[in-house]
Amino acid sequence: MPKSMDQIVSLCKRRGFLFQSSEIYGGINGFWDYGPLGVELKRNVRAAWWNDMITNHDEFSVLNGAPREFQMTGIETSIIMHPQVWKVSGHYDLFADMMQTCRHCKKLFRADHVWSMLSDSAWVKSFAECFEKSVSDDRIIFSSPAALNWARRRGPKVAPGLALVRNPEITMSWLAEDLQNQPDLDLGLPKLLQYMATEQKNITGFQMPCPECGGDLTEPRRFNLMFETFTGAIQTEENRAFLRPETAQGMFVNFKNVVDSMSVRVPFGIAQIGKSFRNEITPRNFTFRSREFEQMEMEFFCHPSESRQWYEYWRNRRFAWYQKLGIASDNLILRDHAQDELSHYSVGTADVEYAFPFLGPGEYGELEGIAHRGDFDLRSHMEGKLCKGPNGLELEKLADGSPKYKGSGKDMNYFDDQSREKFLPHVIEPAAGADRATLAFLCEAYHEDQQPDDKGEMQSRVYLKLHPKLAPVKVAVFPLIKKEGMPEKGLEIYRELKSAGIAAVYAQQGAIGKRYRRQDEIGTPWCITVDGDTMTAGTVTLRDRDSLEQIRLPVTGVVDEIARRLRVS
């Protein structure tokens, strides 16, 4: 059965996974709060990533086809860094989107998103419906009376800013004149919308309509995506700073500190999980594109001659991580960037992408990017801001020949005391979003089926098929009835599970079937029921969420069995 984002969003609110930030005041776009279950799920996602990268890493073994042994370490850097970090890294100049503002409703849009938004716009669909055969192979079967009728009747409600609505006769005259002079004029939907949005064609040229109200848009202009703040008591240019748009730079500027303090040898990785902030113009699709988000990034430093091998290794390993935690291979792709997509610093980039329910058939959204960054970052922080020149990366200079933004001047080279070689390491960067990963695991886990209730009647069951390592609650303990010592025995088992560090809940209210369904809906893998046989034979019922299989288990073996299942999952 196809799943929809409406179903998933509803479950998240109903069961305490995610809430709109500041909801009692109407919310604030692009910010989300994780509820009691959501915070546990996201914490488990972070823990699974950290365990894979750091805790469980064996630096004395060659792992999963790695070129050779390597070391891993962690770090946590500050959210606000020296402003020069962002100037040298390129974010200050390049981290901007081209934006357009509607002169009528004043809303802001990314210039490269306008057409896709128009395709889904309610007023565009309404306008297209005013023709009996509105669109055929992207061509409009145009009818002037139908367009005028729509402009006078429906247009004021759905597109009050559209030139056709505000001044239909003038607007239509441009089209009539051009049709007379150009009988073969292409009237595909994009061109027709421009005619409908243009009132002063001889002065302004064609206008692109606003996806929201149809009003004309301003020329595209740059909009910086970094959140600005100030350090100290007075807000001046000297103490202007930025909330970090990525965690990566904190690892680059600490490269030498980690090498010197931890005696690590290249190749090695520095991993970090932390908050980042981007002033997205149009946050959308639930938590997929937010203004405050959490990243799980790792910078892997290696010898330039081995960097391509390490890029392939991390590219494949990160793709496998999502599948290992329950995302079906049918919903996941590893897409290599085309040459014209690559960032100016990138030697090669691949994205792990997931088929989110809010996307169309065959469409995927980015979960994680694995980038071969060469020596761009360490060289930039050593020398100054780099740009892509005719012979590769070179220092960006002002008219007088001085660097546009100076680097730290610190030597970022690595010295190998065994080979006696000094070199600037290349960097491979797997960069994942904790929020996007959490959302993907939620979307993948959502299932519905038909199961009998306590009376034997078939009812729809919603359940989250979360990997046990990710599930917020691992096991629920239920006494069958609230007497005969069952509640006391259930609490005893519950406390033993908690003492063993296993996330457990205890519930005794409601019919047993309803208690099962509630745990199914929040993704609890196993339920333990204390019944009459528990009090006489010392066994409990262990129920599996996915298969619904029920087995008898000795009370004394409950904790060990749950721990075993978690280990092998």
C-alpha positions in Angstrom: 0.0 0.0 0.0 1.5 3.4 -1.0 2.3 5.6 2.0 1.8 9.4 2.1 3.6 12.1 4.0 0.2 13.1 5.5 0.0 9.7 7.2 3.6 9.9 8.5 3.3 13.5 9.7 0.0 12.7 11.5 1.7 9.7 13.3 4.7 11.9 14.3 2.4 14.4 16.0 0.0 11.9 17.5 2.7 9.7 19.0 5.2 12.3 20.1 7.9 12.0 17.5 7.9 15.6 16.1 6.1 18.9 16.7 6.2 22.2 15.0 8.4 24.6 16.9 6.5 27.2 18.9 3.3 25.7 17.8 1.1 27.5 20.4 2.1 30.7 18.7 1.4 29.5 15.2 4.8 27.9 14.7 7.9 29.2 12.9 8.7 27.9 9.5 11.8 25.7 9.1 12.2 24.8 12.8 11.0 21.6 14.5 10.9 20.1 18.0 11.6 16.4 18.7 9.1 14.9 21.1 9.7 12.2 23.7 9.9 9.4 21.1 11.5 11.5 18.4 14.4 12.5 20.6 15.1 8.8 21.3 14.9 7.8 17.7 17.2 10.6 16.6 19.6 9.8 19.4 19.7 6.2 18.3 20.4 7.3 14.7 23.3 9.4 15.9 24.5 6.6 18.1 24.4 4.1 15.2 26.5 6.5 13.1 29.0 7.2 15.9 29.3 3.6 16.7 30.0 2.7 13.1 32.5 5.5 12.7 34.2 5.7 16.1 33.2 3.4 18.9 33.3 0.1 17.1 36.2 1.0 14.8 39.1 -1.4 15.0 42.2 0.5 13.9 44.3 -2.6 13.7 42.2 -4.3 11.1 41.4 -3.7 7.4 37.6 -3.2 7.4 35.0 -3.8 4.6 37.5 -3.6 1.8 39.4 -0.6 3.0 42.7 0.0 1.2 44.6 -0.5 4.5 44.4 0.1 8.3 43.2 3.5 9.5 42.4 5.4 12.7 39.3 7.3 13.7 38.7 10.0 16.3 36.0 12.4 17.3 35.7 16.1 18.0 33.1 18.7 19.0 33.7 22.3 17.8 31.9 25.5 18.5 28.9 26.7 16.5 30.3 30.3 16.2 33.8 30.5 14.7 36.1 33.3 13.6 34.5 35.1 10.6 37.7 34.5 8.6 36.9 30.8 8.6 33.9 31.4 6.4 35.7 33.9 4.1 38.6 31.6 3.4 36.3 28.5 3.0 34.3 30.4 0.3 31.0 30.4 2.2 31.0 34.2 2.7 31.1 34.8 -1.0 29.5 31.7 -2.5 27.0 30.5 0.1 24.1 32.4 -1.5 21.1 31.7 -3.6 19.7 33.8 -6.4 16.3 35.0 -5.1 13.3 36.8 -6.6 10.6 38.7 -4.7 7.0 39.1 -5.8 6.2 42.8 -6.1 2.5 42.0 -5.2 2.5 39.6 -2.2 6.2 40.3 -1.2 7.0 36.6 -0.9 10.6 35.4 -1.7 11.4 32.6 -4.0 14.6 30.8 -5.2 15.0 31.7 -8.9 15.9 28.2 -9.9 12.7 26.8 -8.1 10.2 29.2 -9.6 9.2 27.1 -12.6 8.9 23.9 -10.6 6.7 25.7 -8.1 4.6 27.1 -10.8 4.0 23.6 -12.1 2.4 22.7 -8.8 0.7 26.1 -8.2 -3.0 26.0 -7.5 -3.7 29.1 -9.6 -1.8 27.7 -12.6 -3.8 24.5 -12.4 -7.0 26.6 -12.2 -6.0 28.7 -15.2 -5.2 25.6 -17.3 -8.6 24.2 -16.5 -10.3 27.2 -18.2 -9.6 25.5 -21.6 -11.6 22.5 -22.6 -8.4 20.9 -23.9 -5.9 23.0 -22.0 -2.6 21.1 -22.4 -1.6 18.7 -25.1 2.1 17.8 -25.3 2.9 21.0 -23.4 1.0 23.2 -25.9 -2.1 25.2 -24.9 -5.2 25.1 -27.1 -5.7 28.8 -26.5 -9.1 30.4 -26.2 -9.2 34.2 -25.6 -12.8 34.2 -24.3 -12.1 31.4 -21.9 -9.0 33.2 -20.5 -10.9 36.4 -20.0 -13.8 34.6 -18.3 -11.3 32.9 -15.9 -9.6 36.3 -15.2 -12.9 38.0 -14.3 -14.4 35.1 -12.3 -11.8 32.9 -10.7 -8.6 34.8 -11.1 -9.3 37.5 -8.4 -9.6 34.7 -5.8 -6.6 32.5 -6.7 -4.2 34.9 -8.5 -5.0 38.5 -7.5 -1.5 39.7 -8.6 -1.6 38.3 -12.1 -1.5 41.0 -14.8 -4.2 39.2 -16.7 -6.5 39.6 -13.6 -5.5 43.2 -12.9 -5.7 44.4 -16.4 -7.1 41.7 -18.8 -7.6 43.8 -21.9 -4.1 45.2 -22.0 -2.5 41.9 -21.2 -4.5 40.1 -23.8 -3.6 42.7 -26.4 0.1 41.7 -26.3 -0.8 38.1 -27.0 -3.3 39.0 -29.8 -0.7 41.2 -31.4 2.0 38.6 -31.3 -0.3 35.9 -32.5 -1.2 38.0 -35.5 2.4 38.7 -36.4 3.6 35.2 -35.6 0.9 32.6 -36.5 3.3 29.7 -35.4 4.0 31.3 -32.0 4.9 28.6 -29.5 2.1 28.7 -26.8 3.6 26.1 -24.4 2.5 26.7 -20.8 5.8 28.5 -19.8 5.4 31.1 -22.6 1.6 31.5 -22.1 2.2 32.2 -18.3 4.7 34.9 -19.2 2.1 36.6 -21.4 -0.5 36.4 -18.7 1.9 38.0 -16.1 3.1 40.9 -18.4 1.4 44.2 -18.4 4.1 46.5 -19.9 5.8 44.3 -22.3 7.5 47.1 -24.3 9.0 48.5 -21.1 9.7 45.5 -18.8 9.9 42.6 -21.3 8.2 39.4 -20.3 7.6 38.8 -16.6 7.7 35.5 -14.7 4.6 35.1 -12.5 4.7 34.5 -8.8 3.8 30.9 -7.9 1.7 32.2 -4.9 -0.4 35.1 -6.4 0.6 35.5 -10.0 2.3 38.9 -9.4 5.4 39.8 -11.3 8.8 38.9 -9.8 11.9 41.1 -9.4 15.1 40.4 -11.1 17.1 37.6 -9.4 19.5 38.9 -6.7 21.9 37.2 -4.2 20.7 36.2 -0.8 23.3 35.0 1.8 22.2 31.8 3.5 24.3 32.2 6.7 22.6 33.4 9.9 24.3 36.5 11.1 25.0 37.3 14.7 27.4 39.5 16.8 29.8 38.7 19.6 30.2 41.2 22.4 28.0 44.0 23.6 28.0 46.3 20.6 26.8 45.3 17.1 29.6 46.6 14.8 31.2 45.2 11.6 34.3 44.3 13.7 32.3 41.8 15.9 30.0 40.4 13.3 29.9 36.6 13.2 27.9 33.8 11.7 26.2 30.6 12.9 28.0 27.8 11.1 26.3 26.5 8.0 28.3 23.2 8.3 30.3 21.4 10.9 33.2 20.5 8.5 35.3 23.6 8.9 35.7 23.0 12.6 37.5 19.7 11.8 39.7 21.3 9.2 40.9 24.2 11.4 41.7 21.6 14.2 43.6 19.2 11.9 47.0 20.0 13.3 45.6 20.1 16.9 44.3 16.5 16.5 47.5 15.3 14.9 49.7 16.8 17.6 47.6 15.8 20.6 46.5 12.3 19.6 49.6 11.1 17.7 47.3 9.9 14.9 48.9 8.9 11.6 47.5 9.5 8.1 45.2 8.0 7.0 42.8 8.9 9.8 39.3 10.4 10.2 37.9 13.1 12.4 34.1 12.8 13.0 31.7 15.3 14.5 27.9 15.5 15.1 26.5 18.9 15.7 24.0 21.6 14.8 24.2 23.8 11.7 22.1 26.6 10.4 21.1 27.8 7.0 18.6 30.6 6.3 16.7 28.5 3.7 14.3 30.7 1.8 11.6 28.0 1.4 11.9 25.3 4.1 9.6 22.5 3.0 8.8 18.8 3.1 8.6 18.4 6.8 12.1 18.1 8.3 13.8 17.5 4.9 14.8 21.1 4.4 15.0 23.1 7.7 16.8 26.2 8.9 18.2 24.5 11.9 19.5 20.9 11.4 22.0 18.4 12.7 24.9 17.0 10.7 26.9 13.8 11.1 30.1 14.6 9.2 33.6 13.0 8.9 36.7 14.3 7.3 39.1 11.6 6.3 42.7 12.7 5.7 44.8 10.5 3.4 47.8 10.5 1.1 47.1 12.1 -2.3 48.2 9.0 -4.1 45.6 6.9 -2.2 42.7 9.4 -2.2 40.8 7.9 -5.1 40.8 4.5 -3.4 39.6 5.9 -0.1 36.8 7.9 -2.0 35.5 4.6 -3.5 35.7 2.9 -0.1 33.7 5.6 1.8 31.3 6.0 -1.0 30.3 2.3 -0.9 30.5 1.9 2.9 28.2 4.8 3.6 25.6 3.5 1.0 25.7 0.1 2.8 25.1 1.7 6.2 21.5 2.8 5.4 20.6 -0.7 4.0 22.1 -2.3 7.1 19.7 -0.3 9.2 16.6 -1.2 7.3 16.2 0.9 4.2 15.3 -1.3 1.2 17.7 -1.2 -1.7 14.7 -0.4 -4.0 14.3 2.9 -2.3 17.9 3.9 -2.2 20.4 5.0 -4.9 24.0 6.1 -5.1 24.2 8.8 -7.6 27.5 10.2 -9.0 27.5 13.9 -9.7 27.9 15.0 -13.3 30.9 17.2 -14.1 28.8 20.4 -14.2 27.3 19.6 -10.8 30.6 19.4 -8.9 31.5 22.1 -6.4 34.5 24.1 -7.3 36.6 22.2 -4.7 35.3 18.7 -5.6 37.3 16.1 -7.4 34.3 13.7 -7.3 31.0 13.6 -5.4 28.4 10.9 -4.9 25.0 11.3 -3.2 23.1 8.6 -1.2 19.5 9.4 -2.2 16.2 8.1 -0.9 12.7 7.9 -2.5 10.9 10.0 0.0 7.0 9.8 -0.2 6.8 13.6 -0.9 8.6 13.1 -4.2 7.2 11.9 -7.5 7.7 8.4 -9.0 11.4 7.8 -9.8 12.5 10.9 -7.8 15.0 10.8 -4.9 16.1 13.2 -2.3 19.6 13.5 -0.9 20.5 11.8 2.4 24.2 12.1 2.4 27.0 13.4 0.2 30.4 11.7 -0.1 32.9 14.2 -1.6 36.5 14.0 -2.6 37.6 17.5 -1.6 41.3 17.1 -2.6 43.5 19.4 -0.6 41.2 22.4 -1.0 40.3 23.0 2.6 43.6 22.6 4.3 45.3 24.7 1.6 42.7 27.4 1.9 43.1 27.7 5.7 46.9 27.8 5.1 47.1 30.2 2.2 43.8 32.0 1.7 40.7 31.8 -0.3 41.1 29.7 -3.4 39.2 29.8 -6.7 39.1 27.6 -9.8 41.6 29.0 -12.3 42.6 27.8 -15.8 45.2 25.5 -14.3 43.1 24.3 -11.3 42.7 25.9 -7.9 44.7 29.1 -7.4 44.7 31.9 -4.8 41.9 34.5 -5.4 43.5 37.9 -5.6 42.4 41.6 -5.5 43.3 44.0 -8.2 46.6 44.9 -6.4 47.7 41.3 -6.4 47.0 40.7 -2.7 44.9 37.7 -1.5 41.2 38.5 -1.3 41.0 36.7 2.1 44.2 35.7 3.8 44.6 32.2 5.3 46.0 31.6 8.8 49.6 31.3 7.6 49.9 28.1 9.7 51.6 25.2 8.0 48.9 22.6 7.5 51.2 20.0 6.0 51.6 16.6 7.5 55.0 15.0 8.2 55.3 11.2 8.0 58.1 10.4 10.4 58.5 6.9 8.9 58.7 7.8 5.2 60.2 11.2 6.0 57.7 12.7 3.5 55.9 16.0 4.0 52.6 16.5 2.2 49.2 18.2 2.3 46.6 15.4 2.8 43.6 15.0 0.6 40.2 14.8 2.2 37.3 12.5 1.7 34.1 13.8 3.3 31.0 11.7 4.1 28.4 14.3 5.2 25.0 13.1 6.4 22.0 14.8 7.9 20.8 13.4 11.2 17.4 14.9 10.6 17.1 13.6 7.1 18.3 10.2 8.1 15.7 10.1 10.9 13.0 11.1 8.5 14.1 8.5 6.0 14.0 5.7 8.6 10.6 6.9 9.7 9.2 6.9 6.1 10.7 3.5 5.4 9.4 2.0 8.6 5.8 3.1 8.1 3.5 0.1 7.3 -0.1 -0.8 7.4 -1.8 -4.2 7.4 -4.9 -6.0 8.5 -4.9 -7.9 11.8 -7.6 -9.3 14.1 -8.5 -7.3 17.2 -9.3 -8.7 20.7 -12.8 -9.8 19.3 -11.4 -11.5 16.3 -12.5 -8.8 13.9 -10.1 -7.6 11.2 -8.8 -4.0 11.7 -6.1 -1.9 10.1 -2.9 -1.9 12.0 -0.3 0.9 11.6 3.2 -0.1 12.7 6.7 1.2 12.4 9.1 -1.5 11.2 12.1 0.3 12.7 15.4 -1.5 13.0 15.7 -2.6 16.7 18.9 -0.5 17.2 16.9 2.6 16.1 13.6 1.9 17.9 12.9 4.4 20.7 11.5 1.7 22.9 13.1 -1.8 22.6 10.6 -3.8 24.7 7.2 -3.2 26.4 6.1 -5.2 29.5 2.4 -5.9 30.1 0.6 -7.7 32.9 -2.4 -9.5 31.3 -4.7 -8.4 34.2 -4.3 -6.1 37.2 -4.4 -8.7 39.9 -3.0 -12.1 41.0 0.5 -10.7 41.3 0.9 -10.0 37.6 1.5 -6.2 37.9 4.1 -6.8 40.6 5.9 -9.4 38.4 5.7 -7.2 35.4 7.3 -4.3 37.2 10.0 -6.6 38.4 10.8 -7.6 34.8 10.6 -4.0 33.6 13.1 -2.9 36.3 15.5 -5.7 35.4 15.4 -4.5 31.7 16.0 -0.9 32.7 18.9 -1.9 35.0 20.5 -3.7 32.0 20.4 -0.5 30.0 17.5 -1.6 27.7 14.9 1.0 26.9 11.7 -0.5 28.2 8.1 0.7 29.1 5.5 -0.8 31.4 1.7 -0.5 30.7 -1.2 -2.2 32.4 -4.2 0.0 31.2 -6.5 -1.2 28.4 -7.1 -4.4 26.5 -4.0 -6.4 25.7 -4.7 -6.0 21.9 -4.8 -2.2 22.2 -1.6 -2.2 24.2 0.1 -4.2 21.5 -1.2 -1.9 18.7 0.1 1.2 20.5 3.6 -0.3 20.8 3.4 -1.4 17.1 2.6 2.2 16.1 5.7 3.6 17.8 8.0 0.8 16.5 8.6 -1.3 19.6 10.2 -4.6 18.4 9.0 -6.8 21.2 6.3 -7.1 23.9 6.4 -9.3 27.0 3.1 -10.4 28.5 2.9 -11.6 32.1 0.0 -14.0 32.4 -1.3 -16.9 34.5 1.5 -19.2 33.3 4.1 -16.7 34.6 2.8 -17.1 38.1 2.7 -20.9 37.9 5.4 -22.0 35.5 7.7 -19.0 35.5 7.4 -18.2 31.8 6.2 -15.1 29.8 5.0 -14.5 26.3 7.4 -12.7 24.0 5.7 -11.2 20.9 7.5 -10.0 17.8 6.2 -6.8 16.2 6.8 -7.8 12.5 6.0 -11.5 12.4 3.5 -11.3 15.3 5.1 -14.6 16.4 4.6 -15.4 20.1 6.9 -17.7 22.1 7.1 -18.7 25.7 10.3 -17.7 27.5 11.6 -18.3 31.1 11.3 -15.2 33.2 14.9 -15.6 34.2 16.1 -15.5 30.5 14.1 -12.4 29.4 16.9 -9.8 29.8 19.5 -12.0 28.2 17.2 -12.8 25.2 16.4 -9.2 24.5 20.1 -8.3 24.8 21.0 -11.1 22.5 18.4 -10.0 19.9 19.7 -6.4 20.0 23.3 -7.6 19.5 22.5 -9.7 16.4 20.0 -7.3 14.8 
